[in-house]
């Protein structure tokens, strides 16, 4: 999430692209991990826009009781309009 003080000062908010990748990769490998992160994370916690979108696709797949793996997430990305993702 972006802090307005950071924006005013011209600084980037704290971020770790590697941590974001690890979380998303873990969710794609083991969908049961969703239950452990769903109450702690939201798409707003991801700094990179592409990571936010991947998180939303994972969420949408799991909400539909579909497997959230690389193949399904990519298919979801191709077939789901951006404005149809739950935020």
Order of alpha helices (4+ residues) and beta strands (2+ residues): alpha-alpha-alpha-alpha-alpha
